[in-house]
């Protein structure tokens, strides 16, 4: 199996955490009779492969790289929220702690289009996206915007670095489409 690019590999690997038997997939893949006896194929093989990629990335990326990818791409609510909290604690900025935390949370859970952004279960109340609520002390809007911009720029830089490292790991395994030729 190959992935189109590193982002699709990371997204599929992180999504493998939330697939369970209630959704129609079992962790233990089913052996299919239509092919070679004992061979795992189809969606079960793809799921198993995604689980192996998840394991490889988790074990080989540095913990801070893993957390930033979880914060950005994970669909597992508990792991995503724990990673967001860790990333927020590690974020460096002259902004107050509450502001840094809110900036990281709104970066990881962006407001989505639609009525009140409710196209996803991972959406925050509208008040979370109002920067005036991110600090108890009055702060000029330009300062708030600069703090938020700098925090987001740093978070995106970290994501890019983690994706470069993940690309190297997956490239060494030969499972990216551009390397499979």
C-alpha positions in Angstrom: 0.0 0.0 0.0 1.2 3.5 -0.7 0.0 7.0 0.3 -0.4 9.9 -2.0 1.6 12.2 0.3 2.8 12.5 3.9 -0.3 14.4 5.1 -2.7 11.7 3.9 -0.5 9.1 5.6 -0.5 11.0 8.9 -4.3 11.7 8.7 -5.1 8.0 7.9 -2.7 6.8 10.6 -4.2 9.1 13.3 -7.8 8.2 12.2 -7.0 4.5 12.7 -7.2 5.2 16.5 -10.9 5.9 16.3 -12.0 3.0 14.1 -13.6 0.4 16.3 -16.0 -2.5 16.0 -19.0 -0.2 16.5 -18.1 1.5 13.2 -17.8 -1.8 11.4 -14.1 -2.4 11.7 -12.4 -4.8 14.1 -8.8 -4.4 15.3 -8.2 -8.0 14.3 -8.4 -8.0 10.5 -10.7 -10.7 8.9 -9.1 -13.2 6.6 -10.9 -13.1 3.3 -11.7 -16.3 1.4 -11.8 -14.7 -2.1 -8.0 -14.4 -2.4 -5.1 -16.6 -1.3 -6.1 -18.6 1.8 -5.0 -16.8 4.9 -4.3 -13.5 3.1 -5.6 -10.2 4.6 -6.9 -7.9 1.9 -9.2 -5.0 1.2 -10.2 -2.5 3.9 -8.9 -4.8 6.6 -5.4 -4.8 5.0 -5.6 -1.0 4.6 -6.6 -0.6 8.2 -3.9 -2.8 9.5 -1.4 -0.9 7.3 -2.6 2.4 8.8 -2.2 1.0 12.3 1.4 0.0 11.5 2.1 3.5 10.1 0.6 5.0 13.2 2.9 2.8 15.4 6.0 3.7 13.3 5.4 7.4 13.4 4.6 7.4 17.1 7.7 5.5 17.9 10.1 7.4 15.6 8.9 11.0 15.9 10.1 13.1 18.8 7.3 13.5 21.4 6.8 17.2 20.7 6.5 16.4 16.9 4.0 13.7 17.7 1.9 16.0 19.9 1.8 18.8 17.3 0.6 16.3 14.7 -2.0 15.0 17.1 -3.1 18.6 17.8 -3.5 19.4 14.2 -4.8 16.2 12.6 -6.2 13.8 15.2 -9.9 12.8 15.3 -9.5 11.1 18.6 -11.1 13.7 20.9 -9.3 12.8 24.2 -5.8 12.4 22.6 -6.3 15.6 20.6 -7.3 17.6 23.7 -4.4 16.2 25.7 -2.0 17.1 22.9 -3.4 20.6 22.6 -2.9 21.1 26.4 0.7 19.9 26.1 1.4 22.1 23.1 -0.2 25.1 24.8 2.1 24.7 27.8 5.2 24.4 25.6 4.2 27.5 23.5 6.6 30.4 23.9 5.1 33.9 23.7 5.0 37.2 25.6 1.2 36.7 25.7 -0.4 35.7 29.1 -0.9 32.0 29.7 -4.7 32.1 29.1 -4.2 33.9 25.7 -1.6 31.3 24.6 -3.9 28.4 25.6 -6.9 30.0 23.7 -4.7 30.7 20.6 -3.5 27.1 20.5 -7.0 25.7 21.0 -8.5 27.8 18.3 -5.7 27.0 15.9 -6.2 23.2 16.5 -10.0 23.5 16.4 -10.6 26.2 13.8 -14.0 27.7 13.3 -15.7 25.8 10.5 -18.1 27.2 7.8 -21.8 26.6 8.3 -24.3 27.6 10.9 -22.2 28.3 14.0 -19.5 26.2 12.5 -21.5 23.1 13.4 -20.3 20.8 10.6 -18.2 18.9 13.1 -18.5 17.5 16.6 -15.1 19.2 17.3 -16.3 22.8 17.3 -16.0 25.4 20.0 -18.6 27.8 21.2 -18.4 31.1 19.3 -17.0 33.0 22.4 -13.8 31.0 22.1 -13.0 32.7 18.8 -13.3 36.2 20.2 -9.8 37.3 21.2 -11.2 39.8 23.8 -12.1 36.8 25.9 -8.6 35.4 25.9 -7.3 37.8 28.6 -8.5 39.3 31.8 -6.6 42.5 31.2 -7.4 44.9 28.4 -4.9 44.5 25.6 -4.8 46.5 22.3 -6.3 44.7 19.3 -3.0 45.0 17.3 -1.1 43.4 20.2 -3.6 40.5 20.4 -3.4 40.0 16.6 0.4 40.0 16.7 0.5 37.5 19.5 -2.0 35.2 17.8 -0.2 35.5 14.4 3.1 34.7 16.0 1.8 31.8 18.0 0.1 30.3 14.9 3.1 30.9 12.7 5.2 29.0 15.2 2.7 26.2 15.4 2.6 25.8 11.6 6.4 25.8 11.6 6.4 23.0 14.1 3.8 21.1 12.0 5.9 21.5 8.9 9.0 20.2 10.7 7.1 17.2 12.0 5.7 16.5 8.5 9.3 16.7 7.0 10.4 14.2 9.6 7.4 12.0 9.0 8.1 12.2 5.3 11.7 10.9 5.8 10.4 8.0 8.0 7.7 7.0 5.4 10.1 7.6 2.5 12.6 5.2 4.1 9.7 2.6 4.3 8.9 3.2 0.6 5.2 3.8 1.2 4.8 7.3 -0.4 3.4 7.4 -3.9 6.2 9.7 -5.2 8.7 7.1 -4.0 6.9 4.0 -5.1 7.6 4.4 -8.8 
